[in-house]
Amino acid sequence: MRILPHISITHSPAYNLILSNVPGPQAQLYFLGCRMDSMFPLGPLLGNAGLNITVMSLNGELGVGIVSCPDLLPDLWGVADGFPEALKELLECSDDQPEGSNHQDS
């Protein structure tokens, strides 16, 4: 990261979203003998990015963390509320369906 202060950026970067997916452990984790039921992945807002979405798995479950700049995205909950339907649409398009799925090939 030392090189960044020496780079001259004369224009705004052509992005406004940072998206990160982190594959986590596929086994149950424990901390001081207590079972970890979930993880809350959060990432930073860098540069001109107004939205950061970080996704991380833990023991077969998916955690999603969403951080926004309120000046650039005042309705973060609107984005968050749309995630379940968007993930459902992605799964319907996927060939890799979870067990018990109602997906049918067309």
C-alpha positions in Angstrom: 0.0 0.0 0.0 3.0 2.3 0.2 2.9 3.0 -3.5 -0.7 4.5 -3.4 0.3 7.9 -2.0 2.8 8.3 -4.8 0.4 7.7 -7.6 -1.2 10.8 -9.1 -4.9 10.3 -9.7 -6.3 13.1 -11.8 -9.8 11.7 -12.3 -12.3 9.8 -10.3 -12.0 6.0 -10.6 -14.6 4.3 -12.7 -16.2 2.4 -9.9 -18.7 2.9 -7.1 -19.0 -0.6 -5.7 -16.5 -2.9 -3.9 -17.6 -6.5 -3.9 -15.7 -9.2 -2.0 -16.4 -12.9 -1.6 -14.4 -14.8 1.0 -14.8 -18.5 1.2 -14.8 -19.4 4.9 -14.4 -22.6 6.7 -16.7 -25.4 5.8 -16.6 -26.9 9.3 -18.2 -25.8 12.5 -16.0 -23.3 14.4 -15.7 -22.7 18.2 -14.3 -19.8 20.2 -13.4 -20.5 23.8 -15.6 -23.5 23.7 -18.6 -21.6 22.3 -20.1 -22.6 19.0 -19.9 -19.8 16.3 -23.3 -19.7 14.8 -22.7 -16.8 12.3 -20.1 -14.4 11.0 -20.7 -10.8 10.0 -18.4 -9.9 7.1 -17.8 -6.2 6.8 -15.5 -4.4 4.4 -14.3 -0.8 4.1 -15.4 2.0 1.7 -12.3 3.0 -0.3 -11.8 5.9 -2.7 -15.1 7.0 -4.3 -16.9 3.7 -3.6 -20.3 4.4 -2.0 -21.1 0.7 -1.4 -19.2 -2.3 -0.1 -20.8 -5.8 -0.2 -18.8 -8.5 1.5 -19.9 -12.2 1.3 -18.4 -14.9 3.5 -19.4 -18.5 4.1 -19.3 -20.5 7.4 -20.2 -24.1 7.7 -22.5 -24.1 4.7 -24.2 -20.8 5.5 -23.7 -17.5 3.7 -23.2 -14.2 5.5 -23.6 -10.9 3.7 -22.3 -7.6 5.0 -23.4 -4.3 3.4 -21.8 -0.9 4.1 -22.6 2.3 2.4 -21.9 6.0 2.4 -25.2 7.7 3.3 -24.4 10.7 1.1 -24.1 8.4 -2.0 -26.7 5.7 -1.1 -29.3 7.1 1.4 -31.5 3.9 1.3 -29.2 1.1 2.2 -32.1 -1.0 3.6 -33.7 -0.9 0.1 -30.5 -2.7 -1.2 -30.4 -5.1 1.7 -34.1 -6.0 1.5 -33.7 -6.9 -2.2 -30.9 -9.5 -1.5 -33.1 -12.6 -0.8 -35.0 -12.2 -4.1 -31.8 -11.5 -6.0 -30.1 -14.6 -4.6 -33.2 -16.7 -5.4 -33.0 -15.5 -9.0 -29.3 -16.4 -9.2 -29.9 -19.8 -7.8 -32.7 -20.4 -10.4 -30.2 -19.6 -13.2 -27.5 -21.9 -11.7 -26.8 -25.4 -12.7 -25.4 -26.0 -9.2 -28.7 -26.4 -7.3 -28.8 -27.1 -3.6 -30.5 -30.4 -2.5 -34.3 -30.1 -2.3 -34.4 -27.3 -4.9 -37.4 -27.0 -7.2 -35.3 -26.0 -10.2 -36.3 -27.6 -13.4 -34.3 -27.6 -16.6 -36.1 -26.0 -19.5 
